[in-house]
Amino acid sequence: MEPLVALCKRRGIIFPGSEIYGGLAGTWDYGPIGSLLKKNLKDQWWNYNVQMRDDVVAVDAAIMMNPKAWEASGHTQAFTDPLVECKHCHLRFRSDKTEEIKAHELAHKDKAPSWTEPVNFNLLVKAYLGIVEGKQSEIYLRGEITNGVHVNFRNVVNTTRVRIPFGIAQVGKAFRNEITPGNFTFRSREFEQMELQFYIQPTPEEGKKWFEYWKKESMNWYTSLGMNRENLRFRDHELTERAHYAKAATDIEFKSPWGWQEMMGIHNRGDWDLTRHQKYSGQSLTYRDTDTNQEFTPWDIETSAGVDRSLLFFLLDAYRKDEKREWLQIHPKLAPYKAAVFPLVANKPALVDKAKEIYHNLRTRLMVSWDDRGNIGKRYAAQDEIGTPFCITVDYTTLEDGTVTVRERDSMEQKRVPIAELETFILKVL
């Protein structure tokens, strides 16, 4: 974990939030490379779950919502973690994180463990809306993005041609007052989610069919982007740990350095959400089948993936180091830059001009990087560490025959490729 964290800082992938002020626990800033990685991850999810499907549309709901929405969803009452406090140093931990608690007790090896009784701690982040101090309304920053979809169910049905079964997708930020943020970006107080609410006929048969379907699709998405299947597993929730509304629930977990950890959840939420919002709002959220004229409250199959968690696990899965180099063997579709373009040396105008010509032509269609600093070996090393699949070098032979040297990241093999075929060559792996 430590080498990856160091690489992320060194190469502009992830920085500690508010670092120059001493930081703010549980917050992270994505640098020039990290922001591209994150965008590519979200774009790939969007392509797979929205763009390439006829049965999914999307919304982008507000972060701030009427507080009654959170009352309806149960978050104001049940969105809690059990908290205990060390009586010696007053640090707080989730009482169900037994390994973290045991590790902390070792810091007080000369004292007997002493903890407060567990209390429930609400994870919603409060905010205040209004222009007059003392007369502001108390609201919440959304603790998850699900609610914004459900409250727009009627709007989507009325303004599109969707018919059951159909999905509503959303990507957006959420906020949680986490007790113990940690493990780099795995548990943060500000994060992004990629979610799909898929509405179906309210029957056990349809529920089982679509639950299994989205389990398979979700796993396929991760593996299609190069994640090692051996590092992934399904973990079905026991009946006692399911949310009270869940008819079925499973997690896709990643084998991290600190054990198997949740990356995505797939849940059969039944009609809990639409029924609750209908009750609290007084507005109908039923669906009428135009073929049968049957009216019903649909069930919801949810897939919910953390952007930040998924990106962290993609990085952990892709991280490589040997005696010669360090690199990210990340899928080309996720790579921040698809190629880097170099002149062999930076003090030869003919080479620089030709390299810039190639660079400008490629970047109209692909994200490509320019680098003319240091020797060619250092440039290769820098691009390897950010996961660039190809390095293109313009050398003296280029000026003679119109070919360039293309070096492949993982194998480090080099071949001559005509300039006219460069784009096609790169796109083959995308």
Secondary structure, 3 states (H helix, E strand, C coil): CHHHHHHHHHCCCEEECCHHHCCCCCCEEECHHHHHHHHHHHHHHHHHHHHCCCCEEECCCCCECCHHHHHHCCHHHHCEEEEEEECCCCCEEECCCHHHHHHHHHCCCCCCCCECCCEEEECCEEEEECCCCCCCEEEEECCCCHHHHHCCHHHHHHHCCCCCCEEEEEEEEEECCCCCCECCCCECCEEEEEEEEEEECCCHHHHHHHHHHHHHHHHHHHHHCCCCHHHEEEEECCCCCCCCCCCEEEEEEEEECCEEEEEEEEEEEECHHHHHHHHHHCCCCCEECCCCCCEECCEEEEEEEEHHHHHHHHHHHHEEECCCCEEECCCCCCCCCCEEEEECCCCCHHHHHHHHHHHHHHCCCCCEEECCCCCHHHHHHHHHHCCCCEEEEECHHHHHHCEEEEEECCCCCEEEEEHHHHHHHHHCCC
